[in-house]
Each structure stands twice: as structure tokens, then as C-alpha cells.
Amino acid sequence: QVQLVESGGGLVQTGGSLRLSCAASGRIFGFNVMGWYRQGPGTQRELVAAITSSGTTSYADSVKGRFTISRDKNTVYLQMNSLKPEDTAVYYCNVRTTSGYWGQGTQVTVSS
């Protein structure tokens, strides 16, 4: 089993920054992928950014150049800069090993 604890969401104005953190504990061995997804009002959950255990990163086109994903062992971070109202969503941490695990979600609200 893997447990995920997220933190760092909140309310910010357009152009502001937030940093999300997600600490994973439990059985995480070998190759794995940690990532952030988001789900806005009336939308499907979408991948925002991911990072493998070897450090390879990937980003949604909508956040490239503004968001940066990083990790320190089994903690993953999402630095979000130049935030826009369309970034408003619940952000979920995800870990994929042999199974997938989700965090409880943290609300990010960007006011215009």
C-alpha cells in the first residue's frame, strides 16, 4: 500500500505562484512515476506534469514554461508560476508503481 499526503493549495491572484507538495509513503520500489493531475469544474481529470524515478519529466502543453515538477526521493513538488484563472482546479497527486495511487486532492483557486 502507498499513502499520499498533499499540501500547498490555496487562493492566489492571477500571475501569482504556489508550490504543491506530495509525500508518498509505503511500498514504492524500483521504477515509478509521480505526477500531478487536475480536475476543474465540469472537466475531466487531466495530467499536468509527471516525473519518473530516473528524473524524466513531462508536462501538459498548457503549463509548459510556467510549472516545474521535481522530486526528492518519494516527495514530489509542483512549482506553479504565472498562474491563470484557467489553472483553477483540484490538484491530485498520483504515484504509479505496479498499481496506481491517488492523493485526496488540494484546491487551487486563481482569481482574476
C-alpha positions as CSV (number, residue, x, y, z in Angstrom):
1,Q,0.0,0.0,0.0
2,V,1.0,3.6,-0.7
3,Q,-0.2,6.6,1.1
4,L,0.0,10.1,-0.3
5,V,-0.3,13.4,1.7
6,E,-0.7,16.6,-0.3
7,S,-0.2,20.2,0.8
8,G,0.2,23.6,-0.6
9,G,-3.0,24.6,-2.4
10,G,-4.8,27.8,-1.8
11,L,-6.1,31.1,-3.3
12,V,-3.8,33.3,-5.4
13,Q,-4.3,36.1,-7.8
14,T,-3.6,35.9,-11.5
15,G,0.2,35.9,-12.1
16,G,0.9,34.6,-8.6
17,S,2.7,31.4,-7.6
18,L,2.0,28.3,-5.5
19,R,4.0,25.2,-4.6
20,L,2.3,21.9,-4.1
21,S,3.9,19.0,-2.2
22,C,3.0,15.4,-2.1
23,A,4.8,13.0,0.3
24,A,4.4,9.3,-0.5
25,S,5.0,6.5,2.0
26,G,4.7,2.8,1.8
27,R,5.8,0.2,-0.8
28,I,7.5,2.2,-3.5
29,F,10.2,0.1,-5.2
30,G,12.0,0.3,-8.4
31,F,10.8,2.3,-11.4
32,N,7.9,4.5,-10.6
33,V,6.2,7.7,-11.8
34,M,4.9,10.5,-9.6
35,G,2.7,13.1,-11.1
36,W,0.1,15.8,-10.7
37,Y,-3.3,15.7,-12.3
38,R,-6.1,18.3,-12.0
39,Q,-9.8,18.5,-12.4
40,G,-11.6,21.7,-13.0
41,P,-15.3,22.4,-12.7
42,G,-17.1,20.3,-15.3
43,T,-14.0,18.9,-16.8
44,Q,-12.2,15.6,-16.9
45,R,-9.2,14.9,-14.8
46,E,-6.1,15.7,-16.8
47,L,-2.4,15.1,-16.4
48,V,-0.5,18.3,-15.5
49,A,3.1,17.0,-15.1
50,A,4.9,13.8,-14.3
51,I,8.4,12.7,-13.3
52,T,9.9,9.3,-13.3
53,S,12.1,7.8,-10.6
54,S,15.0,8.4,-13.0
55,G,14.1,12.1,-13.3
56,T,12.5,12.3,-16.7
57,T,9.8,14.9,-16.8
58,S,6.7,15.6,-18.9
59,Y,4.2,18.5,-19.0
60,A,0.9,19.3,-20.4
61,D,1.2,21.9,-23.2
62,S,-0.9,24.3,-21.2
63,V,1.6,24.6,-18.3
64,K,4.9,24.3,-20.1
65,G,7.2,27.2,-19.2
66,R,5.1,28.0,-16.1
67,F,5.1,24.9,-14.0
68,T,8.0,22.8,-12.8
69,I,7.8,19.3,-11.3
70,S,10.6,18.0,-9.2
71,R,11.1,15.2,-6.6
72,D,13.2,14.3,-3.7
73,K,13.1,10.6,-3.3
74,N,9.4,9.9,-2.7
75,T,8.2,13.5,-2.3
76,V,7.1,15.3,-5.4
77,Y,6.7,19.0,-5.8
78,L,4.9,21.2,-8.3
79,Q,6.0,24.8,-8.6
80,M,3.4,26.8,-10.3
81,N,4.2,30.3,-11.6
82,S,2.4,32.8,-13.7
83,L,-0.9,31.3,-12.6
84,K,-4.0,31.9,-14.6
85,P,-7.7,31.6,-13.8
86,E,-7.9,28.5,-16.0
87,D,-5.5,26.8,-13.7
88,T,-8.2,26.7,-11.1
89,A,-8.9,23.1,-10.2
90,V,-8.5,20.4,-7.6
91,Y,-5.0,19.1,-8.0
92,Y,-4.3,15.4,-7.3
93,C,-1.0,13.7,-6.6
94,N,-0.6,10.3,-8.3
95,V,2.0,7.5,-7.9
96,R,2.3,4.7,-10.3
97,T,4.3,1.6,-9.5
98,T,2.8,-1.8,-10.2
99,S,-0.5,-0.1,-9.2
100,G,-1.8,3.5,-9.1
101,Y,-2.4,5.5,-6.0
102,W,-4.1,8.9,-5.6
103,G,-3.9,11.7,-3.0
104,Q,-7.0,13.3,-1.6
105,G,-6.7,16.4,-3.7
106,T,-5.9,20.0,-2.9
107,Q,-7.8,23.0,-4.2
108,V,-6.0,25.7,-6.2
109,T,-8.0,28.8,-7.0
110,V,-6.7,31.6,-9.2
111,S,-8.7,34.8,-9.0
112,S,-8.8,37.2,-11.9
